[in-house]
């Protein structure tokens, strides 16, 4: 298994949709304001649009995606499978980190948790990921990883190791 610095791993995990599917066309991105934090206050649109509206925005080489909702969903499903694999690898590193913690109180380091979240948010726009998504995803990852790591720590010590 390759060893990644955690921050590099997190950026890679967030960048996967863009890396695998191509990036939105930056010269025609009407939604650019939606990539920062906080999200802008945009009036509710009551438009009745012809479907599909707009033009494909994911450019991969010389082709674009997507011409149907089924194509969009297939792309999302493929990326979701890869995200699960990356999360599995991340959980393995979280479990491994537990070996270097001396006491229950040292398992969770809130300053490190915040650093991971802040780095993800700071790096998000560089991979054309909305910062609000980066913050929510990494907060959820941390909030799920800490109880897992505590369980691993407690399970090891409960067995008399």
DRENTORKOL-3810 file (N, C-alpha, C; in nm, 4 decimals):
REM DRENTORKOL-3810
@n.u->0.0862; n.v->-0.1171; n.w->0.0000; ca.u->0.0000; ca.v->0.0000; ca.w->0.0000; c.u->0.0902; c.v->0.1225; c.w->0.0000
@n.u->0.0603; n.v->0.2169; n.w->-0.0845; ca.u->0.1388; ca.v->0.3388; ca.w->-0.0918; c.u->0.1120; c.v->0.4225; c.w->0.0317
@n.u->0.2136; n.v->0.4931; n.w->0.0758; ca.u->0.1983; ca.v->0.5821; ca.w->0.1900; c.u->0.1845; c.v->0.7239; c.w->0.1394
@n.u->0.0775; n.v->0.7868; n.w->0.1738; ca.u->0.0510; ca.v->0.9254; ca.w->0.1364; c.u->0.0542; c.v->1.0102; c.w->0.2618
@n.u->0.0960; n.v->1.1352; n.w->0.2481; ca.u->0.0740; ca.v->1.2269; ca.w->0.3580; c.u->-0.0759; c.v->1.2460; c.w->0.3647
@n.u->-0.1284; n.v->1.2611; n.w->0.4821; ca.u->-0.2728; ca.v->1.2703; ca.w->0.4976; c.u->-0.3309; c.v->1.3837; c.w->0.4160
@n.u->-0.2666; n.v->1.4997; n.w->0.4163; ca.u->-0.3228; ca.v->1.6121; ca.w->0.3411; c.u->-0.3253; c.v->1.5828; c.w->0.1917
@n.u->-0.2221; n.v->1.5163; n.w->0.1397; ca.u->-0.2212; ca.v->1.4801; ca.w->-0.0025; c.u->-0.3313; c.v->1.3807; c.w->-0.0331
@n.u->-0.3513; n.v->1.2851; n.w->0.0589; ca.u->-0.4552; ca.v->1.1857; ca.w->0.0407; c.u->-0.5923; c.v->1.2516; c.w->0.0356
@n.u->-0.6153; n.v->1.3475; n.w->0.1248; ca.u->-0.7448; ca.v->1.4124; ca.w->0.1308; c.u->-0.7723; c.v->1.4941; c.w->0.0061
@n.u->-0.6705; n.v->1.5647; n.w->-0.0418; ca.u->-0.6872; ca.v->1.6424; ca.w->-0.1649; c.u->-0.7178; c.v->1.5480; c.w->-0.2806
@n.u->-0.6467; n.v->1.4348; n.w->-0.2861; ca.u->-0.6714; ca.v->1.3368; ca.w->-0.3907; c.u->-0.8148; c.v->1.2851; c.w->-0.3842
@n.u->-0.8615; n.v->1.2548; n.w->-0.2654; ca.u->-0.9980; ca.v->1.2044; ca.w->-0.2503; c.u->-1.0997; c.v->1.3056; c.w->-0.2986
@n.u->-1.0781; n.v->1.4307; n.w->-0.2669; ca.u->-1.1719; ca.v->1.5337; ca.w->-0.3110; c.u->-1.1610; c.v->1.5620; c.w->-0.4596
@n.u->-1.0438; n.v->1.5417; n.w->-0.5149; ca.u->-1.0215; ca.v->1.5748; ca.w->-0.6555; c.u->-1.0674; c.v->1.4647; c.w->-0.7494
@n.u->-1.0943; n.v->1.3464; n.w->-0.6990; ca.u->-1.1282; ca.v->1.2338; ca.w->-0.7848; c.u->-1.2336; c.v->1.2626; c.w->-0.8908
@n.u->-1.3457; n.v->1.3235; n.w->-0.8556; ca.u->-1.4451; ca.v->1.3469; ca.w->-0.9608; c.u->-1.3898; c.v->1.4284; c.w->-1.0770
@n.u->-1.3078; n.v->1.5279; n.w->-1.0488; ca.u->-1.2539; ca.v->1.6104; ca.w->-1.1553; c.u->-1.1439; c.v->1.5376; c.w->-1.2310
@n.u->-1.0590; n.v->1.4630; n.w->-1.1600; ca.u->-0.9496; ca.v->1.3933; ca.w->-1.2235; c.u->-1.0023; c.v->1.2861; c.w->-1.3176
@n.u->-1.1023; n.v->1.2124; n.w->-1.2726; ca.u->-1.1523; ca.v->1.1005; ca.w->-1.3508; c.u->-1.2477; c.v->1.1426; c.w->-1.4618
@n.u->-1.3235; n.v->1.2450; n.w->-1.4408; ca.u->-1.4269; ca.v->1.2820; ca.w->-1.5357; c.u->-1.3941; c.v->1.4064; c.w->-1.6159
@n.u->-1.2838; n.v->1.4692; n.w->-1.5877; ca.u->-1.2529; ca.v->1.5945; ca.w->-1.6548; c.u->-1.3026; c.v->1.7104; c.w->-1.5727
@n.u->-1.2537; n.v->1.8288; n.w->-1.6045; ca.u->-1.2923; ca.v->1.9479; ca.w->-1.5287; c.u->-1.3962; c.v->2.0276; c.w->-1.6043
@n.u->-1.4782; n.v->2.1007; n.w->-1.5299; ca.u->-1.5717; ca.v->2.1906; ca.w->-1.5964; c.u->-1.4950; c.v->2.2942; c.w->-1.6780
@n.u->-1.5553; n.v->2.3383; n.w->-1.7845; ca.u->-1.4948; ca.v->2.4382; ca.w->-1.8706; c.u->-1.4881; c.v->2.5707; c.w->-1.7946
@n.u->-1.3649; n.v->2.6170; n.w->-1.7576; ca.u->-1.3541; ca.v->2.7356; ca.w->-1.6732; c.u->-1.3962; c.v->2.8648; c.w->-1.7425
@n.u->-1.3986; n.v->2.8688; n.w->-1.8753; ca.u->-1.4341; ca.v->2.9924; ca.w->-1.9436; c.u->-1.5843; c.v->3.0132; c.w->-1.9508
@n.u->-1.6633; n.v->2.9127; n.w->-1.9222; ca.u->-1.8085; ca.v->2.9229; ca.w->-1.9331; c.u->-1.8783; c.v->2.8822; c.w->-1.8041
@n.u->-1.8124; n.v->2.8978; n.w->-1.6901; ca.u->-1.8703; ca.v->2.8490; ca.w->-1.5654; c.u->-1.9573; c.v->2.9551; c.w->-1.4995
@n.u->-2.0877; n.v->2.9498; n.w->-1.5274; ca.u->-2.1834; ca.v->3.0433; ca.w->-1.4697; c.u->-2.1965; c.v->3.0235; c.w->-1.3193
@n.u->-2.1539; n.v->2.9089; n.w->-1.2682; ca.u->-2.1714; ca.v->2.8759; ca.w->-1.1270; c.u->-2.0442; c.v->2.8988; c.w->-1.0454
@n.u->-1.9474; n.v->2.9700; n.w->-1.0980; ca.u->-1.8193; ca.v->2.9893; ca.w->-1.0288; c.u->-1.8374; c.v->3.0414; c.w->-0.8861
@n.u->-1.9329; n.v->3.1297; n.w->-0.8637; ca.u->-1.9554; ca.v->3.1853; ca.w->-0.7302; c.u->-1.9970; c.v->3.0781; c.w->-0.6303
@n.u->-2.0424; n.v->2.9646; n.w->-0.6785; ca.u->-2.0902; ca.v->2.8576; ca.w->-0.5905; c.u->-1.9768; c.v->2.7700; c.w->-0.5371
@n.u->-1.8511; n.v->2.8026; n.w->-0.5716; ca.u->-1.7377; ca.v->2.7212; ca.w->-0.5291; c.u->-1.6694; c.v->2.7735; c.w->-0.4037
@n.u->-1.7011; n.v->2.8946; n.w->-0.3576; ca.u->-1.6405; ca.v->2.9506; ca.w->-0.2380; c.u->-1.7317; c.v->2.9385; c.w->-0.1180
@n.u->-1.6818; n.v->2.9862; n.w->-0.0049; ca.u->-1.7614; ca.v->2.9902; ca.w->0.1172; c.u->-1.7682; c.v->3.1332; c.w->0.1655
@n.u->-1.8768; n.v->3.1769; n.w->0.2152; ca.u->-2.0064; ca.v->3.1085; ca.w->0.2171; c.u->-2.0692; c.v->3.1105; c.w->0.0785
@n.u->-2.1685; n.v->3.0272; n.w->0.0599; ca.u->-2.2397; ca.v->3.0274; ca.w->-0.0673; c.u->-2.3091; c.v->3.1614; c.w->-0.0847
@n.u->-2.3127; n.v->3.2108; n.w->-0.2081; ca.u->-2.3773; ca.v->3.3412; ca.w->-0.2294; c.u->-2.5283; c.v->3.3322; c.w->-0.2110
@n.u->-2.5879; n.v->3.4443; n.w->-0.1801; ca.u->-2.7332; ca.v->3.4525; ca.w->-0.1661; c.u->-2.7901; c.v->3.4813; c.w->-0.3052
@n.u->-2.8299; n.v->3.3766; n.w->-0.3745; ca.u->-2.8820; ca.v->3.3888; ca.w->-0.5110; c.u->-3.0326; c.v->3.3704; c.w->-0.5040
@n.u->-3.1077; n.v->3.4611; n.w->-0.5675; ca.u->-3.2545; ca.v->3.4486; ca.w->-0.5641; c.u->-3.3006; c.v->3.3152; c.w->-0.6225
@n.u->-3.4047; n.v->3.2609; n.w->-0.5643; ca.u->-3.4644; ca.v->3.1365; ca.w->-0.6108; c.u->-3.5111; c.v->3.1520; c.w->-0.7546
@n.u->-3.4735; n.v->3.0565; n.w->-0.8403; ca.u->-3.5149; ca.v->3.0605; ca.w->-0.9792; c.u->-3.6463; c.v->2.9846; c.w->-0.9953
@n.u->-3.7432; n.v->3.0499; n.w->-1.0536; ca.u->-3.8714; ca.v->2.9852; ca.w->-1.0797; c.u->-3.8856; c.v->2.9508; c.w->-1.2279
@n.u->-3.7723; n.v->2.9538; n.w->-1.3003; ca.u->-3.7736; ca.v->2.9237; ca.w->-1.4425; c.u->-3.8245; c.v->2.7824; c.w->-1.4683
@n.u->-3.8976; n.v->2.7675; n.w->-1.5764; ca.u->-3.9357; ca.v->2.6369; ca.w->-1.6263; c.u->-3.8451; c.v->2.6132; c.w->-1.7459
@n.u->-3.7421; n.v->2.5329; n.w->-1.7284; ca.u->-3.6387; ca.v->2.5167; ca.w->-1.8304; c.u->-3.6669; c.v->2.3985; c.w->-1.9204
@n.u->-3.6238; n.v->2.4131; n.w->-2.0439; ca.u->-3.6238; ca.v->2.3003; ca.w->-2.1360; c.u->-3.5136; c.v->2.2066; c.w->-2.0894
@n.u->-3.5422; n.v->2.0796; n.w->-2.0833; ca.u->-3.4469; ca.v->1.9814; ca.w->-2.0334; c.u->-3.3785; c.v->1.9138; c.w->-2.1506
@n.u->-3.2470; n.v->1.8979; n.w->-2.1518; ca.u->-3.1528; ca.v->1.9526; ca.w->-2.0558; c.u->-3.1265; c.v->2.1001; c.w->-2.0845
@n.u->-3.1028; n.v->2.1774; n.w->-1.9800; ca.u->-3.0689; ca.v->2.3177; ca.w->-1.9985; c.u->-2.9172; c.v->2.3314; c.w->-1.9909
@n.u->-2.8660; n.v->2.4341; n.w->-2.0538; ca.u->-2.7219; ca.v->2.4567; ca.w->-2.0555; c.u->-2.6518; c.v->2.3584; c.w->-2.1468
@n.u->-2.5219; n.v->2.3595; n.w->-2.1408; ca.u->-2.4382; ca.v->2.2722; ca.w->-2.2236; c.u->-2.3544; c.v->2.1845; c.w->-2.1316
@n.u->-2.3081; n.v->2.0691; n.w->-2.1819; ca.u->-2.2215; ca.v->1.9849; ca.w->-2.0996; c.u->-2.1005; c.v->2.0638; c.w->-2.0502
@n.u->-2.0640; n.v->2.0442; n.w->-1.9247; ca.u->-1.9530; ca.v->2.1202; ca.w->-1.8674; c.u->-1.8330; c.v->2.0350; c.w->-1.8306
@n.u->-1.8449; n.v->1.9049; n.w->-1.8344; ca.u->-1.7308; ca.v->1.8188; ca.w->-1.8039; c.u->-1.6610; c.v->1.7878; c.w->-1.9349
@n.u->-1.5383; n.v->1.8355; n.w->-1.9442; ca.u->-1.4600; ca.v->1.8158; ca.w->-2.0657; c.u->-1.3481; c.v->1.7182; c.w->-2.0344
@n.u->-1.3405; n.v->1.6120; n.w->-2.1135; ca.u->-1.2387; ca.v->1.5094; ca.w->-2.0970; c.u->-1.1698; c.v->1.4926; c.w->-2.2315
@n.u->-1.0585; n.v->1.5609; n.w->-2.2487; ca.u->-0.9912; ca.v->1.5591; ca.w->-2.3782; c.u->-1.0713; c.v->1.6401; c.w->-2.4775
@n.u->-1.1165; n.v->1.5750; n.w->-2.5834; ca.u->-1.1943; ca.v->1.6441; ca.w->-2.6862; c.u->-1.3432; c.v->1.6157; c.w->-2.6755
@n.u->-1.3832; n.v->1.5297; n.w->-2.5816; ca.u->-1.5248; ca.v->1.4981; ca.w->-2.5668; c.u->-1.5811; c.v->1.5645; c.w->-2.4424
@n.u->-1.7134; n.v->1.5701; n.w->-2.4386; ca.u->-1.7804; ca.v->1.6266; ca.w->-2.3220; c.u->-1.8779; c.v->1.5244; c.w->-2.2639
@n.u->-1.9103; n.v->1.5448; n.w->-2.1393; ca.u->-2.0095; ca.v->1.4628; ca.w->-2.0728; c.u->-2.1037; c.v->1.5599; c.w->-2.0042
@n.u->-2.2184; n.v->1.5460; n.w->-2.0138; ca.u->-2.2977; ca.v->1.4263; ca.w->-2.0329; c.u->-2.4206; c.v->1.4662; c.w->-2.1158
@n.u->-2.4706; n.v->1.3725; n.w->-2.1923; ca.u->-2.5871; ca.v->1.4028; ca.w->-2.2749; c.u->-2.7158; c.v->1.3448; c.w->-2.2180
@n.u->-2.7065; n.v->1.2758; n.w->-2.1041; ca.u->-2.8273; ca.v->1.2227; ca.w->-2.0410; c.u->-2.8052; c.v->1.2105; c.w->-1.8903
@n.u->-2.9145; n.v->1.2087; n.w->-1.8174; ca.u->-2.9079; ca.v->1.1894; ca.w->-1.6733; c.u->-2.8507; c.v->1.0518; c.w->-1.6412
@n.u->-2.8780; n.v->0.9521; n.w->-1.7251; ca.u->-2.8213; ca.v->0.8191; ca.w->-1.7037; c.u->-2.6690; c.v->0.8224; c.w->-1.7089
@n.u->-2.6109; n.v->0.8996; n.w->-1.8024; ca.u->-2.4654; ca.v->0.9133; ca.w->-1.8096; c.u->-2.4119; c.v->0.9803; c.w->-1.6836
@n.u->-2.4798; n.v->1.0824; n.w->-1.6376; ca.u->-2.4383; ca.v->1.1515; ca.w->-1.5152; c.u->-2.4389; c.v->1.0530; c.w->-1.3988
@n.u->-2.5466; n.v->0.9792; n.w->-1.3843; ca.u->-2.5582; ca.v->0.8846; ca.w->-1.2726; c.u->-2.4545; c.v->0.7731; c.w->-1.2812
@n.u->-2.4258; n.v->0.7257; n.w->-1.4015; ca.u->-2.3232; ca.v->0.6218; ca.w->-1.4180; c.u->-2.1866; c.v->0.6761; c.w->-1.3761
@n.u->-2.1578; n.v->0.7993; n.w->-1.4118; ca.u->-2.0321; ca.v->0.8606; ca.w->-1.3703; c.u->-2.0239; c.v->0.8762; c.w->-1.2197
@n.u->-2.1317; n.v->0.9207; n.w->-1.1590; ca.u->-2.1361; ca.v->0.9366; ca.w->-1.0135; c.u->-2.1198; c.v->0.8015; c.w->-0.9452
@n.u->-2.1877; n.v->0.6981; n.w->-0.9953; ca.u->-2.1770; ca.v->0.5644; ca.w->-0.9358; c.u->-2.0339; c.v->0.5119; c.w->-0.9428
@n.u->-1.9663; n.v->0.5343; n.w->-1.0539; ca.u->-1.8280; ca.v->0.4887; ca.w->-1.0687; c.u->-1.7367; c.v->0.5607; c.w->-0.9703
@n.u->-1.7563; n.v->0.6893; n.w->-0.9553; ca.u->-1.6751; ca.v->0.7669; ca.w->-0.8615; c.u->-1.7063; c.v->0.7262; c.w->-0.7178
@n.u->-1.8330; n.v->0.7032; n.w->-0.6865; ca.u->-1.8702; ca.v->0.6593; ca.w->-0.5512; c.u->-1.7985; c.v->0.5299; c.w->-0.5138
@n.u->-1.7851; n.v->0.4379; n.w->-0.6082; ca.u->-1.7128; ca.v->0.3126; ca.w->-0.5810; c.u->-1.5666; c.v->0.3410; c.w->-0.5476
@n.u->-1.5072; n.v->0.4344; n.w->-0.6190; ca.u->-1.3674; ca.v->0.4693; ca.w->-0.5929; c.u->-1.3529; c.v->0.5435; c.w->-0.4607
@n.u->-1.4490; n.v->0.6268; n.w->-0.4276; ca.u->-1.4457; ca.v->0.6966; ca.w->-0.2985; c.u->-1.4525; c.v->0.5947; c.w->-0.1851
@n.u->-1.5372; n.v->0.4924; n.w->-0.1985; ca.u->-1.5445; ca.v->0.3881; ca.w->-0.0953; c.u->-1.4097; c.v->0.3195; c.w->-0.0768
@n.u->-1.3425; n.v->0.2901; n.w->-0.1866; ca.u->-1.2102; ca.v->0.2269; ca.w->-0.1783; c.u->-1.1115; c.v->0.3197; c.w->-0.1075
@n.u->-1.1124; n.v->0.4478; n.w->-0.1414; ca.u->-1.0228; ca.v->0.5439; ca.w->-0.0764; c.u->-1.0557; c.v->0.5598; c.w->0.0716
@n.u->-1.1839; n.v->0.5593; n.w->0.1050; ca.u->-1.2223; ca.v->0.5681; ca.w->0.2458; c.u->-1.1768; c.v->0.4437; c.w->0.3232
@n.u->-1.1811; n.v->0.3289; n.w->0.2577; ca.u->-1.1315; ca.v->0.2062; ca.w->0.3204; c.u->-0.9817; c.v->0.2191; c.w->0.3490
@n.u->-0.9074; n.v->0.2714; n.w->0.2527; ca.u->-0.7638; ca.v->0.2920; ca.w->0.2729; c.u->-0.7393; c.v->0.3940; c.w->0.3842
@n.u->-0.8195; n.v->0.4988; n.w->0.3880; ca.u->-0.8045; ca.v->0.5998; ca.w->0.4925; c.u->-0.8316; c.v->0.5389; c.w->0.6294
@n.u->-0.9365; n.v->0.4561; n.w->0.6392; ca.u->-0.9683; ca.v->0.3903; ca.w->0.7665; c.u->-0.8533; c.v->0.3003; c.w->0.8111
@n.u->-0.7849; n.v->0.2374; n.w->0.7168; ca.u->-0.6692; ca.v->0.1550; ca.w->0.7519; c.u->-0.5585; c.v->0.2415; c.w->0.8132
@n.u->-0.5382; n.v->0.3608; n.w->0.7589; ca.u->-0.4390; ca.v->0.4519; ca.w->0.8169; c.u->-0.4834; c.v->0.5029; c.w->0.9538
@n.u->-0.6122; n.v->0.5288; n.w->0.9693; ca.u->-0.6641; ca.v->0.5713; ca.w->1.0994; c.u->-0.6383; c.v->0.4613; c.w->1.2019
@n.u->-0.6682; n.v->0.3382; n.w->1.1628; ca.u->-0.6425; ca.v->0.2256; ca.w->1.2535; c.u->-0.4940; c.v->0.2179; c.w->1.2873
@n.u->-0.4097; n.v->0.2358; n.w->1.1880; ca.u->-0.2651; ca.v->0.2305; ca.w->1.2093; c.u->-0.2193; c.v->0.3424; c.w->1.3037
@n.u->-0.2771; n.v->0.4606; n.w->1.2898; ca.u->-0.2397; ca.v->0.5734; ca.w->1.3756; c.u->-0.2658; c.v->0.5422; c.w->1.5220
@n.u->-0.3657; n.v->0.4600; n.w->1.5471; ca.u->-0.4017; ca.v->0.4262; ca.w->1.6852; c.u->-0.2852; c.v->0.3593; c.w->1.7569
@n.u->-0.2031; n.v->0.2871; n.w->1.6848; ca.u->-0.0887; ca.v->0.2189; ca.w->1.7462; c.u->0.0105; c.v->0.3161; c.w->1.8097
@n.u->0.0055; n.v->0.4419; n.w->1.7661; ca.u->0.1007; ca.v->0.5412; ca.w->1.8153; c.u->0.0416; c.v->0.6303; c.w->1.9246
@n.u->-0.0740; n.v->0.5930; n.w->1.9754; ca.u->-0.1420; ca.v->0.6699; ca.w->2.0801; c.u->-0.1262; c.v->0.5965; c.w->2.2122
@n.u->-0.0742; n.v->0.6681; n.w->2.3129; ca.u->-0.0439; ca.v->0.6042; ca.w->2.4418; c.u->-0.1656; c.v->0.5909; c.w->2.5325
@n.u->-0.2562; n.v->0.6880; n.w->2.5252; ca.u->-0.3713; ca.v->0.6859; ca.w->2.6148; c.u->-0.4987; c.v->0.7174; c.w->2.5369
@n.u->-0.6100; n.v->0.6829; n.w->2.5975; ca.u->-0.7405; ca.v->0.7107; ca.w->2.5375; c.u->-0.7553; c.v->0.8590; c.w->2.5062
@n.u->-0.7062; n.v->0.9439; n.w->2.5952; ca.u->-0.7184; ca.v->1.0888; ca.w->2.5778; c.u->-0.6358; c.v->1.1431; c.w->2.4617
@n.u->-0.5378; n.v->1.0683; n.w->2.4150; ca.u->-0.4553; ca.v->1.1163; ca.w->2.3036; c.u->-0.5037; c.v->1.0668; c.w->2.1677
@n.u->-0.6094; n.v->0.9874; n.w->2.1674; ca.u->-0.6605; ca.v->0.9345; ca.w->2.0407; c.u->-0.7160; c.v->1.0461; c.w->1.9534
@n.u->-0.7990; n.v->1.1302; n.w->2.0089; ca.u->-0.8550; ca.v->1.2412; ca.w->1.9315; c.u->-0.7804; c.v->1.3694; c.w->1.9667
@n.u->-0.7307; n.v->1.4347; n.w->1.8615; ca.u->-0.6608; ca.v->1.5621; ca.w->1.8782; c.u->-0.7411; c.v->1.6655; c.w->1.7990
@n.u->-0.8290; n.v->1.7399; n.w->1.8672; ca.u->-0.9156; ca.v->1.8342; ca.w->1.7966; c.u->-0.8411; c.v->1.9336; c.w->1.7080
@n.u->-0.7228; n.v->1.9767; n.w->1.7473; ca.u->-0.6477; ca.v->2.0704; ca.w->1.6630; c.u->-0.6076; c.v->2.0039; c.w->1.5315
@n.u->-0.5735; n.v->1.8754; n.w->1.5365; ca.u->-0.5398; ca.v->1.8021; ca.w->1.4134; c.u->-0.6646; c.v->1.7828; c.w->1.3284
@n.u->-0.7766; n.v->1.7522; n.w->1.3916; ca.u->-0.9024; ca.v->1.7383; ca.w->1.3185; c.u->-0.9326; c.v->1.8662; c.w->1.2416
@n.u->-0.9202; n.v->1.9792; n.w->1.3087; ca.u->-0.9489; ca.v->2.1079; ca.w->1.2454; c.u->-0.8491; c.v->2.1379; c.w->1.1339
@n.u->-0.7234; n.v->2.1003; n.w->1.1541; ca.u->-0.6215; ca.v->2.1211; ca.w->1.0510; c.u->-0.6570; c.v->2.0451; c.w->0.9234
@n.u->-0.7014; n.v->1.9211; n.w->0.9380; ca.u->-0.7401; ca.v->1.8400; ca.w->0.8220; c.u->-0.8559; c.v->1.9060; c.w->0.7476
@n.u->-0.9559; n.v->1.9498; n.w->0.8218; ca.u->-1.0724; ca.v->2.0146; ca.w->0.7600; c.u->-1.0308; c.v->2.1446; c.w->0.6920
@n.u->-0.9533; n.v->2.2267; n.w->0.7615; ca.u->-0.9116; ca.v->2.3552; ca.w->0.7050; c.u->-0.8274; c.v->2.3386; c.w->0.5792
@n.u->-0.7374; n.v->2.2390; n.w->0.5778; ca.u->-0.6552; ca.v->2.2141; ca.w->0.4586; c.u->-0.7416; c.v->2.1689; c.w->0.3417
@n.u->-0.8399; n.v->2.0861; n.w->0.3689; ca.u->-0.9289; ca.v->2.0408; ca.w->0.2618; c.u->-1.0052; c.v->2.1585; c.w->0.2031
@n.u->-1.0562; n.v->2.2452; n.w->0.2885; ca.u->-1.1307; ca.v->2.3625; ca.w->0.2416; c.u->-1.0384; c.v->2.4548; c.w->0.1624
@n.u->-0.9174; n.v->2.4773; n.w->0.2126; ca.u->-0.8228; ca.v->2.5656; ca.w->0.1449; c.u->-0.7818; c.v->2.5114; c.w->0.0085
@n.u->-0.7713; n.v->2.3796; n.w->-0.0039; ca.u->-0.7279; ca.v->2.3179; ca.w->-0.1295; c.u->-0.8421; c.v->2.2890; c.w->-0.2257
@n.u->-0.9633; n.v->2.3020; n.w->-0.1797; ca.u->-1.0795; ca.v->2.2627; ca.w->-0.2598; c.u->-1.0893; c.v->2.3386; c.w->-0.3918
@n.u->-1.0779; n.v->2.4695; n.w->-0.3872; ca.u->-1.0945; ca.v->2.5465; ca.w->-0.5110; c.u->-0.9852; c.v->2.5153; c.w->-0.6115
@n.u->-0.8690; n.v->2.4716; n.w->-0.5637; ca.u->-0.7609; ca.v->2.4335; ca.w->-0.6549; c.u->-0.7939; c.v->2.3117; c.w->-0.7389
@n.u->-0.8864; n.v->2.2309; n.w->-0.6933; ca.u->-0.9302; ca.v->2.1136; ca.w->-0.7697; c.u->-1.0750; c.v->2.1307; c.w->-0.8158
@n.u->-1.1206; n.v->2.2546; n.w->-0.8150; ca.u->-1.2550; ca.v->2.2928; ca.w->-0.8600; c.u->-1.3648; c.v->2.2165; c.w->-0.7847
@n.u->-1.3489; n.v->2.2144; n.w->-0.6524; ca.u->-1.4480; ca.v->2.1533; ca.w->-0.5646; c.u->-1.5059; c.v->2.2642; c.w->-0.4779
@n.u->-1.6364; n.v->2.2751; n.w->-0.4689; ca.u->-1.6946; ca.v->2.3766; ca.w->-0.3814; c.u->-1.6457; c.v->2.3600; c.w->-0.2374
@n.u->-1.6050; n.v->2.4700; n.w->-0.1762; ca.u->-1.5541; ca.v->2.4646; ca.w->-0.0395; c.u->-1.6586; c.v->2.4122; c.w->0.0579
@n.u->-1.7836; n.v->2.4405; n.w->0.0343; ca.u->-1.8882; ca.v->2.3927; ca.w->0.1245; c.u->-1.8972; c.v->2.2396; c.w->0.1229
@n.u->-1.8705; n.v->2.1795; n.w->0.0066; ca.u->-1.8679; ca.v->2.0328; ca.w->-0.0016; c.u->-1.7451; c.v->1.9789; c.w->0.0712
@n.u->-1.6295; n.v->2.0424; n.w->0.0491; ca.u->-1.5071; ca.v->1.9982; ca.w->0.1175; c.u->-1.5251; c.v->2.0023; c.w->0.2687
@n.u->-1.5800; n.v->2.1126; n.w->0.3190; ca.u->-1.5989; ca.v->2.1255; ca.w->0.4642; c.u->-1.6940; c.v->2.0170; c.w->0.5156
@n.u->-1.8054; n.v->1.9985; n.w->0.4493; ca.u->-1.9041; ca.v->1.9004; ca.w->0.4964; c.u->-1.8487; c.v->1.7580; c.w->0.4910
@n.u->-1.7819; n.v->1.7236; n.w->0.3817; ca.u->-1.7298; ca.v->1.5878; ca.w->0.3654; c.u->-1.6203; c.v->1.5596; c.w->0.4678
@n.u->-1.5258; n.v->1.6524; n.w->0.4822; ca.u->-1.4163; ca.v->1.6260; ca.w->0.5750; c.u->-1.4606; c.v->1.6331; c.w->0.7205
@n.u->-1.5581; n.v->1.7143; n.w->0.7503; ca.u->-1.6139; ca.v->1.7136; ca.w->0.8858; c.u->-1.6792; c.v->1.5784; c.w->0.9130
@n.u->-1.7521; n.v->1.5269; n.w->0.8156; ca.u->-1.8150; ca.v->1.3950; ca.w->0.8315; c.u->-1.7102; c.v->1.2846; c.w->0.8433
@n.u->-1.6046; n.v->1.2924; n.w->0.7642; ca.u->-1.4978; ca.v->1.1913; ca.w->0.7712; c.u->-1.4347; c.v->1.1917; c.w->0.9106
@n.u->-1.4034; n.v->1.3109; n.w->0.9604; ca.u->-1.3433; ca.v->1.3204; ca.w->1.0944; c.u->-1.4414; c.v->1.2702; c.w->1.2000
@n.u->-1.5668; n.v->1.3125; n.w->1.1891; ca.u->-1.6670; ca.v->1.2727; ca.w->1.2887; c.u->-1.6925; c.v->1.1225; c.w->1.2895
@n.u->-1.6663; n.v->1.0552; n.w->1.1790; ca.u->-1.6802; ca.v->0.9098; ca.w->1.1749; c.u->-1.5498; c.v->0.8400; c.w->1.2132
@n.u->-1.4369; n.v->0.9017; n.w->1.1816; ca.u->-1.3068; ca.v->0.8397; ca.w->1.2082; c.u->-1.2714; c.v->0.8382; c.w->1.3558
@n.u->-1.3052; n.v->0.9433; n.w->1.4269; ca.u->-1.2688; ca.v->0.9508; ca.w->1.5696; c.u->-1.3335; c.v->0.8371; c.w->1.6493
@n.u->-1.4640; n.v->0.8131; n.w->1.6387; ca.u->-1.5215; ca.v->0.6998; ca.w->1.7139; c.u->-1.4627; c.v->0.5650; c.w->1.6708
@n.u->-1.4313; n.v->0.5503; n.w->1.5423; ca.u->-1.3688; ca.v->0.4273; ca.w->1.4942; c.u->-1.2324; c.v->0.4090; c.w->1.5619
@n.u->-1.1523; n.v->0.5165; n.w->1.5628; ca.u->-1.0193; ca.v->0.5081; ca.w->1.6233; c.u->-1.0290; c.v->0.4802; c.w->1.7734
@n.u->-1.1242; n.v->0.5426; n.w->1.8412; ca.u->-1.1435; ca.v->0.5156; ca.w->1.9836; c.u->-1.1826; c.v->0.3700; c.w->2.0070
@n.u->-1.2672; n.v->0.3163; n.w->1.9208; ca.u->-1.3083; ca.v->0.1759; ca.w->1.9317; c.u->-1.1879; c.v->0.0832; c.w->1.9142
@n.u->-1.1048; n.v->0.1124; n.w->1.8145; ca.u->-0.9853; ca.v->0.0309; ca.w->1.7918; c.u->-0.8947; c.v->0.0366; c.w->1.9146
@n.u->-0.8713; n.v->0.1569; n.w->1.9648; ca.u->-0.7862; ca.v->0.1748; ca.w->2.0827; c.u->-0.8411; c.v->0.0958; c.w->2.2016
@n.u->-0.9688; n.v->0.1152; n.w->2.2316; ca.u->-1.0300; ca.v->0.0488; ca.w->2.3464; c.u->-1.0349; c.v->-0.1025; c.w->2.3291
@n.u->-1.0606; n.v->-0.1502; n.w->2.2080; ca.u->-1.0665; ca.v->-0.2948; ca.w->2.1827; c.u->-0.9320; c.v->-0.3606; c.w->2.2070
@n.u->-0.8266; n.v->-0.2951; n.w->2.1624; ca.u->-0.6918; ca.v->-0.3495; ca.w->2.1811; c.u->-0.6590; c.v->-0.3593; c.w->2.3301
@n.u->-0.6868; n.v->-0.2523; n.w->2.4023; ca.u->-0.6516; ca.v->-0.2501; ca.w->2.5449; c.u->-0.7464; c.v->-0.3345; c.w->2.6291
@n.u->-0.8693; n.v->-0.3535; n.w->2.5817; ca.u->-0.9648; ca.v->-0.4388; ca.w->2.6548; c.u->-0.9207; c.v->-0.5844; c.w->2.6536
@n.u->-0.8507; n.v->-0.6232; n.w->2.5505; ca.u->-0.8035; ca.v->-0.7627; ca.w->2.5397; c.u->-0.6743; c.v->-0.7864; c.w->2.6153
@n.u->-0.6309; n.v->-0.6873; n.w->2.6932; ca.u->-0.5141; ca.v->-0.7059; ca.w->2.7779; c.u->-0.3822; c.v->-0.6884; c.w->2.7071
@n.u->-0.3800; n.v->-0.6213; n.w->2.5980; ca.u->-0.2528; ca.v->-0.5999; ca.w->2.5286; c.u->-0.1748; c.v->-0.4893; c.w->2.5914
END
